[in-house]
Amino acid sequence: MPVTRSGATLSVVTTTRAGTVTSCWRYPVKSFQGLAEHSLEIADHGVIGDRTFGLIDLDVDRLLSAKRTAALLEASATDTHVTLPNGSTVAVDDPDIDRVLSTWIGRPIRFARADATGPVSYQMTFDPPDDDAEMFDIPTPEGTFLDIAAVHVINAATLRACAAARPDVDWDVRRFRPNVVVDVETEPFGEQDWIGQEIMVGPVVLHVDGPMVRCAMPLRAQPGGLARQPQLFHDLNELNPTYAGHLGLCCSVVKPGKICAGDHVSTTPGV
């Protein structure tokens, strides 16, 4: 069937690769722990309920990220409540939430909605293993708290290959914070051949815009037994020379819909 995008008709051609969706994830609060979901609703702008909220540092008017503030990864959230590392909870609509989060972080915080916040930036370094390296301000896409991609896709086959090549490094998928994990048998990092093409994930059509750059986040310690792993960045550079420092895909939405674990995944032929 043809797929319509911005008034143009794109033909879906014979597939060359096929696989399945193995897991779905979203992150109600930026840099907090994610939620493993059976399904995701994909709108034109991306995953509904993904990075809906974020913490604004009022001293510098900047969006906090675990790229710089690692403690954020110790908290978790649903669409209605935030749970702090000490186990205490606060409702996202509680008038006292700013004070609670400010006490936890140790400086004035505003708990913000992405769709009600103007242009905002977060900070990251381009030398992820070094937490003392120079930080740079990176703007988020307008009206969102996303880093880059509307939908972030990772191929489980590549994670398996990385684990086989560097078994002393922990390649747990939670480190990479994807929205959709697919399992399509390719060569390691073979999904990078999909860049510039469409992939079909269940009823959803995504355009693969480029590779996902990796920052300090995958190196961070996390709850659930994930230790700090600075070696991962160096190994990733060696394992993926085509796009050093990248793993996963940045995707935009061509045709929205609902993605479920177990959905069929197909890719179009390379050019």
Phi and psi restraints in degrees (value plus and minus 20) as a CYANA .aco file:
   2 PRO   PHI     -90.8   -50.8
   2 PRO   PSI     133.9   173.9
   3 VAL   PHI    -137.4   -97.4
   3 VAL   PSI     110.4   150.4
   4 THR   PHI    -114.1   -74.1
   4 THR   PSI     113.8   153.8
   5 ARG   PHI    -160.7  -120.7
   5 ARG   PSI      96.5   136.5
   6 SER   PHI      31.5    71.5
   6 SER   PSI      22.3    62.3
   7 GLY   PHI      64.8   104.8
   7 GLY   PSI     -30.4     9.6
   8 ALA   PHI    -120.2   -80.2
   8 ALA   PSI     133.8   173.8
   9 THR   PHI    -122.4   -82.4
   9 THR   PSI     102.0   142.0
  10 LEU   PHI    -125.5   -85.5
  10 LEU   PSI     109.9   149.9
  11 SER   PHI    -104.3   -64.3
  11 SER   PSI     110.4   150.4
  12 VAL   PHI    -106.5   -66.5
  12 VAL   PSI      94.2   134.2
  13 VAL   PHI    -116.4   -76.4
  13 VAL   PSI     157.1   197.1
  14 THR   PHI     -77.3   -37.3
  14 THR   PSI     113.5   153.5
  15 THR   PHI     -99.2   -59.2
  15 THR   PSI     132.7   172.7
  16 THR   PHI    -133.9   -93.9
  16 THR   PSI     -39.2     0.8
  17 ARG   PHI    -153.6  -113.6
  17 ARG   PSI     125.8   165.8
  18 ALA   PHI    -164.1  -124.1
  18 ALA   PSI     129.9   169.9
  19 GLY   PHI    -185.5  -145.5
  19 GLY   PSI    -177.0  -137.0
  20 THR   PHI    -156.9  -116.9
  20 THR   PSI     142.5   182.5
  21 VAL   PHI    -102.8   -62.8
  21 VAL   PSI     104.9   144.9
  22 THR   PHI    -118.1   -78.1
  22 THR   PSI     -47.7    -7.7
  23 SER   PHI    -181.2  -141.2
  23 SER   PSI     138.3   178.3
  24 CYS   PHI    -148.4  -108.4
  24 CYS   PSI     122.8   162.8
  25 TRP   PHI    -160.9  -120.9
  25 TRP   PSI     127.1   167.1
  26 ARG   PHI    -165.0  -125.0
  26 ARG   PSI     144.7   184.7
  27 TYR   PHI    -154.9  -114.9
  27 TYR   PSI      71.6   111.6
  28 PRO   PHI     -76.0   -36.0
  28 PRO   PSI     -57.0   -17.0
  29 VAL   PHI    -137.4   -97.4
  29 VAL   PSI     110.0   150.0
  30 LYS   PHI     -75.1   -35.1
  30 LYS   PSI     108.2   148.2
  31 SER   PHI      54.8    94.8
  31 SER   PSI     -20.6    19.4
  32 PHE   PHI    -102.4   -62.4
  32 PHE   PSI     150.8   190.8
  33 GLN   PHI     -79.3   -39.3
  33 GLN   PSI     129.5   169.5
  34 GLY   PHI    -110.2   -70.2
  34 GLY   PSI     148.9   188.9
  35 LEU   PHI    -129.8   -89.8
  35 LEU   PSI     104.0   144.0
  36 ALA   PHI     -98.8   -58.8
  36 ALA   PSI     103.1   143.1
  37 GLU   PHI    -140.3  -100.3
  37 GLU   PSI     133.3   173.3
  38 HIS   PHI     -93.8   -53.8
  38 HIS   PSI     -50.1   -10.1
  39 SER   PHI    -168.4  -128.4
  39 SER   PSI     141.1   181.1
  40 LEU   PHI    -151.9  -111.9
  40 LEU   PSI     117.9   157.9
  41 GLU   PHI    -111.4   -71.4
  41 GLU   PSI     101.6   141.6
  42 ILE   PHI    -125.8   -85.8
  42 ILE   PSI      99.3   139.3
  43 ALA   PHI    -121.7   -81.7
  43 ALA   PSI     159.7   199.7
  44 ASP   PHI     -78.8   -38.8
  44 ASP   PSI     -53.6   -13.6
  45 HIS   PHI    -108.0   -68.0
  45 HIS   PSI     -29.6    10.4
  46 GLY   PHI     115.2   155.2
  46 GLY   PSI    -173.6  -133.6
  47 VAL   PHI     -98.6   -58.6
  47 VAL   PSI     104.5   144.5
  48 ILE   PHI     -87.0   -47.0
  48 ILE   PSI     109.7   149.7
  49 GLY   PHI      66.2   106.2
  49 GLY   PSI      -8.9    31.1
  50 ASP   PHI    -121.0   -81.0
  50 ASP   PSI     104.7   144.7
  51 ARG   PHI      31.6    71.6
  51 ARG   PSI      22.2    62.2
  52 THR   PHI     -83.0   -43.0
  52 THR   PSI     -57.8   -17.8
  53 PHE   PHI    -139.1   -99.1
  53 PHE   PSI     140.2   180.2
  54 GLY   PHI    -176.2  -136.2
  54 GLY   PSI     148.0   188.0
  55 LEU   PHI    -126.5   -86.5
  55 LEU   PSI     102.7   142.7
  56 ILE   PHI    -119.5   -79.5
  56 ILE   PSI     105.0   145.0
  57 ASP   PHI     -99.3   -59.3
  57 ASP   PSI      89.9   129.9
  58 LEU   PHI     -90.5   -50.5
  58 LEU   PSI     -44.2    -4.2
  59 ASP   PHI     -85.5   -45.5
  59 ASP   PSI     -52.1   -12.1
  60 VAL   PHI    -144.8  -104.8
  60 VAL   PSI     -17.8    22.2
  61 ASP   PHI      32.0    72.0
  61 ASP   PSI      35.2    75.2
  62 ARG   PHI    -153.8  -113.8
  62 ARG   PSI     124.2   164.2
  63 LEU   PHI     -94.4   -54.4
  63 LEU   PSI     106.7   146.7
  64 LEU   PHI     -97.7   -57.7
  64 LEU   PSI     124.3   164.3
  65 SER   PHI    -161.4  -121.4
  65 SER   PSI     129.3   169.3
  66 ALA   PHI     -89.0   -49.0
  66 ALA   PSI     -27.1    12.9
  67 LYS   PHI     -77.9   -37.9
  67 LYS   PSI     -53.1   -13.1
  68 ARG   PHI    -136.4   -96.4
  68 ARG   PSI     -57.5   -17.5
  69 THR   PHI    -126.9   -86.9
  69 THR   PSI      66.4   106.4
  70 ALA   PHI     -82.5   -42.5
  70 ALA   PSI     -45.4    -5.4
  71 ALA   PHI     -80.5   -40.5
  71 ALA   PSI     -43.4    -3.4
  72 LEU   PHI     -79.1   -39.1
  72 LEU   PSI     -52.2   -12.2
  73 LEU   PHI     -87.6   -47.6
  73 LEU   PSI     -33.7     6.3
  74 GLU   PHI    -103.0   -63.0
  74 GLU   PSI     -31.7     8.3
  75 ALA   PHI    -119.2   -79.2
  75 ALA   PSI     143.1   183.1
  76 SER   PHI    -157.2  -117.2
  76 SER   PSI     149.0   189.0
  77 ALA   PHI    -179.8  -139.8
  77 ALA   PSI     133.3   173.3
  78 THR   PHI    -131.9   -91.9
  78 THR   PSI    -189.3  -149.3
  79 ASP   PHI     -90.9   -50.9
  79 ASP   PSI     -35.0     5.0
  80 THR   PHI    -139.4   -99.4
  80 THR   PSI     -40.8    -0.8
  81 HIS   PHI    -161.3  -121.3
  81 HIS   PSI     128.8   168.8
  82 VAL   PHI    -128.4   -88.4
  82 VAL   PSI     115.7   155.7
  83 THR   PHI    -136.1   -96.1
  83 THR   PSI     102.0   142.0
  84 LEU   PHI    -105.6   -65.6
  84 LEU   PSI     145.6   185.6
  85 PRO   PHI     -77.4   -37.4
  85 PRO   PSI     -47.5    -7.5
  86 ASN   PHI    -101.2   -61.2
  86 ASN   PSI     -17.5    22.5
  87 GLY   PHI      72.4   112.4
  87 GLY   PSI     -29.9    10.1
  88 SER   PHI     -93.4   -53.4
  88 SER   PSI     130.6   170.6
  89 THR   PHI    -144.3  -104.3
  89 THR   PSI     135.7   175.7
  90 VAL   PHI    -165.8  -125.8
  90 VAL   PSI     118.6   158.6
  91 ALA   PHI     -91.5   -51.5
  91 ALA   PSI     125.0   165.0
  92 VAL   PHI     -85.7   -45.7
  92 VAL   PSI     -41.6    -1.6
  93 ASP   PHI    -121.9   -81.9
  93 ASP   PSI      -7.7    32.3
  94 ASP   PHI     -91.5   -51.5
  94 ASP   PSI     106.0   146.0
  95 PRO   PHI     -78.9   -38.9
  95 PRO   PSI     -38.3     1.7
  96 ASP   PHI    -112.3   -72.3
  96 ASP   PSI     -17.1    22.9
  97 ILE   PHI     -84.7   -44.7
  97 ILE   PSI     -54.5   -14.5
  98 ASP   PHI     -82.1   -42.1
  98 ASP   PSI     -62.6   -22.6
  99 ARG   PHI     -85.2   -45.2
  99 ARG   PSI     -62.3   -22.3
 100 VAL   PHI     -81.2   -41.2
 100 VAL   PSI     -65.8   -25.8
 101 LEU   PHI     -91.0   -51.0
 101 LEU   PSI     -54.9   -14.9
 102 SER   PHI     -83.7   -43.7
 102 SER   PSI     -60.7   -20.7
 103 THR   PHI     -83.6   -43.6
 103 THR   PSI     -62.0   -22.0
 104 TRP   PHI     -85.4   -45.4
 104 TRP   PSI     -69.3   -29.3
 105 ILE   PHI     -96.1   -56.1
 105 ILE   PSI     -50.0   -10.0
 106 GLY   PHI      73.3   113.3
 106 GLY   PSI      -4.2    35.8
 107 ARG   PHI    -178.2  -138.2
 107 ARG   PSI     145.1   185.1
 108 PRO   PHI     -83.0   -43.0
 108 PRO   PSI     106.9   146.9
 109 ILE   PHI    -146.3  -106.3
 109 ILE   PSI     121.9   161.9
 110 ARG   PHI    -135.2   -95.2
 110 ARG   PSI     106.2   146.2
 111 PHE   PHI    -103.8   -63.8
 111 PHE   PSI      95.3   135.3
 112 ALA   PHI    -141.2  -101.2
 112 ALA   PSI     132.4   172.4
 113 ARG   PHI    -114.8   -74.8
 113 ARG   PSI     117.1   157.1
 114 ALA   PHI     -81.3   -41.3
 114 ALA   PSI     -60.3   -20.3
 115 ASP   PHI     -97.3   -57.3
 115 ASP   PSI     -22.1    17.9
 116 ALA   PHI    -139.6   -99.6
 116 ALA   PSI      -4.4    35.6
 117 THR   PHI    -140.4  -100.4
 117 THR   PSI     117.6   157.6
 118 GLY   PHI     -94.3   -54.3
 118 GLY   PSI    -186.6  -146.6
 119 PRO   PHI     -74.8   -34.8
 119 PRO   PSI     114.8   154.8
 120 VAL   PHI    -168.5  -128.5
 120 VAL   PSI     131.9   171.9
 121 SER   PHI    -144.0  -104.0
 121 SER   PSI     136.6   176.6
 122 TYR   PHI    -137.8   -97.8
 122 TYR   PSI     153.5   193.5
 123 GLN   PHI    -137.0   -97.0
 123 GLN   PSI     125.4   165.4
 124 MET   PHI    -171.6  -131.6
 124 MET   PSI     141.6   181.6
 125 THR   PHI    -128.1   -88.1
 125 THR   PSI     135.7   175.7
 126 PHE   PHI    -117.9   -77.9
 126 PHE   PSI      -7.6    32.4
 127 ASP   PHI    -147.7  -107.7
 127 ASP   PSI      52.6    92.6
 128 PRO   PHI     -74.0   -34.0
 128 PRO   PSI     -55.9   -15.9
 129 PRO   PHI     -87.7   -47.7
 129 PRO   PSI     -37.0     3.0
 130 ASP   PHI    -124.7   -84.7
 130 ASP   PSI      82.2   122.2
 131 ASP   PHI     -88.7   -48.7
 131 ASP   PSI     -32.6     7.4
 132 ASP   PHI    -117.6   -77.6
 132 ASP   PSI     -15.9    24.1
 133 ALA   PHI     -89.5   -49.5
 133 ALA   PSI     143.5   183.5
 134 GLU   PHI     -81.2   -41.2
 134 GLU   PSI     117.2   157.2
 135 MET   PHI    -119.5   -79.5
 135 MET   PSI     127.4   167.4
 136 PHE   PHI    -145.8  -105.8
 136 PHE   PSI     122.9   162.9
 137 ASP   PHI    -100.1   -60.1
 137 ASP   PSI     107.6   147.6
 138 ILE   PHI    -141.1  -101.1
 138 ILE   PSI      99.1   139.1
 139 PRO   PHI     -93.2   -53.2
 139 PRO   PSI     123.7   163.7
 140 THR   PHI    -102.3   -62.3
 140 THR   PSI     136.7   176.7
 141 PRO   PHI     -77.2   -37.2
 141 PRO   PSI     123.9   163.9
 142 GLU   PHI     -73.5   -33.5
 142 GLU   PSI     110.6   150.6
 143 GLY   PHI      57.0    97.0
 143 GLY   PSI     -10.8    29.2
 144 THR   PHI    -154.8  -114.8
 144 THR   PSI     146.5   186.5
 145 PHE   PHI    -129.3   -89.3
 145 PHE   PSI       0.7    40.7
 146 LEU   PHI     -94.2   -54.2
 146 LEU   PSI     136.6   176.6
 147 ASP   PHI     -96.1   -56.1
 147 ASP   PSI     -77.8   -37.8
 148 ILE   PHI    -159.5  -119.5
 148 ILE   PSI     -77.8   -37.8
 149 ALA   PHI    -114.9   -74.9
 149 ALA   PSI     122.6   162.6
 150 ALA   PHI     -84.9   -44.9
 150 ALA   PSI     -59.2   -19.2
 151 VAL   PHI    -157.4  -117.4
 151 VAL   PSI     110.5   150.5
 152 HIS   PHI    -128.4   -88.4
 152 HIS   PSI     100.7   140.7
 153 VAL   PHI    -134.8   -94.8
 153 VAL   PSI     116.3   156.3
 154 ILE   PHI    -145.1  -105.1
 154 ILE   PSI     122.2   162.2
 155 ASN   PHI    -116.7   -76.7
 155 ASN   PSI      99.3   139.3
 156 ALA   PHI     -79.9   -39.9
 156 ALA   PSI     -48.8    -8.8
 157 ALA   PHI     -81.9   -41.9
 157 ALA   PSI     -57.1   -17.1
 158 THR   PHI     -90.8   -50.8
 158 THR   PSI     -59.2   -19.2
 159 LEU   PHI     -82.1   -42.1
 159 LEU   PSI     -59.3   -19.3
 160 ARG   PHI     -83.5   -43.5
 160 ARG   PSI     -60.8   -20.8
 161 ALA   PHI     -85.7   -45.7
 161 ALA   PSI     -59.5   -19.5
 162 CYS   PHI     -83.7   -43.7
 162 CYS   PSI     -62.8   -22.8
 163 ALA   PHI     -84.8   -44.8
 163 ALA   PSI     -55.7   -15.7
 164 ALA   PHI     -91.1   -51.1
 164 ALA   PSI     -56.6   -16.6
 165 ALA   PHI     -98.6   -58.6
 165 ALA   PSI     -51.4   -11.4
 166 ARG   PHI    -153.1  -113.1
 166 ARG   PSI      51.9    91.9
 167 PRO   PHI     -88.5   -48.5
 167 PRO   PSI     -33.0     7.0
 168 ASP   PHI    -101.7   -61.7
 168 ASP   PSI     -25.8    14.2
 169 VAL   PHI    -128.6   -88.6
 169 VAL   PSI     121.5   161.5
 170 ASP   PHI    -109.3   -69.3
 170 ASP   PSI      92.8   132.8
 171 TRP   PHI    -122.3   -82.3
 171 TRP   PSI      11.0    51.0
 172 ASP   PHI     -71.9   -31.9
 172 ASP   PSI     113.0   153.0
 173 VAL   PHI     -80.4   -40.4
 173 VAL   PSI     -46.7    -6.7
 174 ARG   PHI     -82.5   -42.5
 174 ARG   PSI     -43.7    -3.7
 175 ARG   PHI     -84.6   -44.6
 175 ARG   PSI     -48.5    -8.5
 176 PHE   PHI    -120.2   -80.2
 176 PHE   PSI     -27.1    12.9
 177 ARG   PHI      31.5    71.5
 177 ARG   PSI      32.4    72.4
 178 PRO   PHI     -97.6   -57.6
 178 PRO   PSI     145.1   185.1
 179 ASN   PHI    -110.0   -70.0
 179 ASN   PSI     -63.2   -23.2
 180 VAL   PHI    -149.8  -109.8
 180 VAL   PSI     106.0   146.0
 181 VAL   PHI    -125.7   -85.7
 181 VAL   PSI     100.3   140.3
 182 VAL   PHI    -127.9   -87.9
 182 VAL   PSI     140.8   180.8
 183 ASP   PHI    -147.2  -107.2
 183 ASP   PSI      76.6   116.6
 184 VAL   PHI    -142.2  -102.2
 184 VAL   PSI      99.3   139.3
 185 GLU   PHI     -87.8   -47.8
 185 GLU   PSI      93.5   133.5
 186 THR   PHI    -159.0  -119.0
 186 THR   PSI     154.4   194.4
 187 GLU   PHI     -84.9   -44.9
 187 GLU   PSI     139.6   179.6
 188 PRO   PHI     -72.3   -32.3
 188 PRO   PSI     107.9   147.9
 189 PHE   PHI      45.9    85.9
 189 PHE   PSI      -2.7    37.3
 190 GLY   PHI     -84.3   -44.3
 190 GLY   PSI     -41.5    -1.5
 191 GLU   PHI     -84.2   -44.2
 191 GLU   PSI     -37.0     3.0
 192 GLN   PHI     -86.3   -46.3
 192 GLN   PSI     -37.2     2.8
 193 ASP   PHI     -88.6   -48.6
 193 ASP   PSI     -35.1     4.9
 194 TRP   PHI    -102.4   -62.4
 194 TRP   PSI     -27.4    12.6
 195 ILE   PHI     -79.1   -39.1
 195 ILE   PSI     111.2   151.2
 196 GLY   PHI      69.7   109.7
 196 GLY   PSI     -20.1    19.9
 197 GLN   PHI    -138.3   -98.3
 197 GLN   PSI     155.1   195.1
 198 GLU   PHI    -119.1   -79.1
 198 GLU   PSI     125.0   165.0
 199 ILE   PHI    -143.3  -103.3
 199 ILE   PSI     127.0   167.0
 200 MET   PHI    -126.3   -86.3
 200 MET   PSI     103.0   143.0
 201 VAL   PHI    -140.9  -100.9
 201 VAL   PSI      79.4   119.4
 202 GLY   PHI      39.0    79.0
 202 GLY   PSI    -152.0  -112.0
 203 PRO   PHI    -104.2   -64.2
 203 PRO   PSI     -23.2    16.8
 204 VAL   PHI    -112.2   -72.2
 204 VAL   PSI     119.3   159.3
 205 VAL   PHI    -132.8   -92.8
 205 VAL   PSI     105.6   145.6
 206 LEU   PHI    -135.6   -95.6
 206 LEU   PSI     125.2   165.2
 207 HIS   PHI    -119.9   -79.9
 207 HIS   PSI     108.7   148.7
 208 VAL   PHI    -106.5   -66.5
 208 VAL   PSI      86.6   126.6
 209 ASP   PHI    -103.3   -63.3
 209 ASP   PSI     -52.3   -12.3
 210 GLY   PHI     154.6   194.6
 210 GLY   PSI     159.9   199.9
 211 PRO   PHI     -98.6   -58.6
 211 PRO   PSI     135.6   175.6
 212 MET   PHI    -111.5   -71.5
 212 MET   PSI      99.1   139.1
 213 VAL   PHI     -91.1   -51.1
 213 VAL   PSI     120.9   160.9
 214 ARG   PHI    -120.8   -80.8
 214 ARG   PSI     121.7   161.7
 215 CYS   PHI    -136.8   -96.8
 215 CYS   PSI    -173.2  -133.2
 216 ALA   PHI     -96.3   -56.3
 216 ALA   PSI     -35.5     4.5
 217 MET   PHI     -76.2   -36.2
 217 MET   PSI     -67.7   -27.7
 218 PRO   PHI     -84.9   -44.9
 218 PRO   PSI     -36.9     3.1
 219 LEU   PHI    -106.8   -66.8
 219 LEU   PSI     -33.6     6.4
 220 ARG   PHI     -94.8   -54.8
 220 ARG   PSI     130.3   170.3
 221 ALA   PHI     -89.6   -49.6
 221 ALA   PSI     126.8   166.8
 222 GLN   PHI    -159.9  -119.9
 222 GLN   PSI     138.8   178.8
 223 PRO   PHI     -77.9   -37.9
 223 PRO   PSI     136.6   176.6
 224 GLY   PHI      68.1   108.1
 224 GLY   PSI      -2.5    37.5
 225 GLY   PHI      70.8   110.8
 225 GLY   PSI      -7.4    32.6
 226 LEU   PHI    -108.7   -68.7
 226 LEU   PSI      90.1   130.1
 227 ALA   PHI    -102.3   -62.3
 227 ALA   PSI     141.3   181.3
 228 ARG   PHI     -78.4   -38.4
 228 ARG   PSI     118.6   158.6
 229 GLN   PHI    -159.2  -119.2
 229 GLN   PSI      46.1    86.1
 230 PRO   PHI     -82.6   -42.6
 230 PRO   PSI     -47.4    -7.4
 231 GLN   PHI     -84.1   -44.1
 231 GLN   PSI     -44.5    -4.5
 232 LEU   PHI     -75.1   -35.1
 232 LEU   PSI     -61.1   -21.1
 233 PHE   PHI     -84.8   -44.8
 233 PHE   PSI     -63.6   -23.6
 234 HIS   PHI     -84.3   -44.3
 234 HIS   PSI     -62.1   -22.1
 235 ASP   PHI     -85.9   -45.9
 235 ASP   PSI     -58.1   -18.1
 236 LEU   PHI     -83.1   -43.1
 236 LEU   PSI     -59.3   -19.3
 237 ASN   PHI     -80.7   -40.7
 237 ASN   PSI     -60.2   -20.2
 238 GLU   PHI     -92.9   -52.9
 238 GLU   PSI     -57.8   -17.8
 239 LEU   PHI     -96.9   -56.9
 239 LEU   PSI     -43.6    -3.6
 240 ASN   PHI    -145.3  -105.3
 240 ASN   PSI      48.8    88.8
 241 PRO   PHI     -85.5   -45.5
 241 PRO   PSI     -45.2    -5.2
 242 THR   PHI     -83.3   -43.3
 242 THR   PSI     -64.5   -24.5
 243 TYR   PHI    -150.9  -110.9
 243 TYR   PSI      54.8    94.8
 244 ALA   PHI     -77.2   -37.2
 244 ALA   PSI     116.6   156.6
 245 GLY   PHI      58.3    98.3
 245 GLY   PSI      -6.3    33.7
 246 HIS   PHI    -143.2  -103.2
 246 HIS   PSI     127.6   167.6
 247 LEU   PHI    -178.0  -138.0
 247 LEU   PSI     107.9   147.9
 248 GLY   PHI      77.6   117.6
 248 GLY   PSI     159.7   199.7
 249 LEU   PHI    -148.6  -108.6
 249 LEU   PSI     119.3   159.3
 250 CYS   PHI    -113.0   -73.0
 250 CYS   PSI     103.9   143.9
 251 CYS   PHI    -146.3  -106.3
 251 CYS   PSI     126.3   166.3
 252 SER   PHI    -129.7   -89.7
 252 SER   PSI     144.8   184.8
 253 VAL   PHI    -117.3   -77.3
 253 VAL   PSI     102.9   142.9
 254 VAL   PHI    -114.0   -74.0
 254 VAL   PSI     -67.8   -27.8
 255 LYS   PHI    -152.4  -112.4
 255 LYS   PSI      92.3   132.3
 256 PRO   PHI     -92.5   -52.5
 256 PRO   PSI     151.1   191.1
 257 GLY   PHI     140.5   180.5
 257 GLY   PSI    -178.2  -138.2
 258 LYS   PHI    -134.9   -94.9
 258 LYS   PSI     105.3   145.3
 259 ILE   PHI    -123.3   -83.3
 259 ILE   PSI     113.1   153.1
 260 CYS   PHI    -144.7  -104.7
 260 CYS   PSI     129.2   169.2
 261 ALA   PHI     -76.3   -36.3
 261 ALA   PSI     114.4   154.4
 262 GLY   PHI      75.1   115.1
 262 GLY   PSI     -31.0     9.0
 263 ASP   PHI     -81.4   -41.4
 263 ASP   PSI     130.7   170.7
 264 HIS   PHI     -94.0   -54.0
 264 HIS   PSI     121.7   161.7
 265 VAL   PHI    -141.4  -101.4
 265 VAL   PSI     113.6   153.6
 266 SER   PHI    -158.6  -118.6
 266 SER   PSI     131.0   171.0
 267 THR   PHI    -143.3  -103.3
 267 THR   PSI     135.4   175.4
 268 THR   PHI    -109.4   -69.4
 268 THR   PSI     138.9   178.9
 269 PRO   PHI     -82.4   -42.4
 269 PRO   PSI     132.9   172.9
 270 GLY   PHI     -91.4   -51.4
 270 GLY   PSI     145.2   185.2
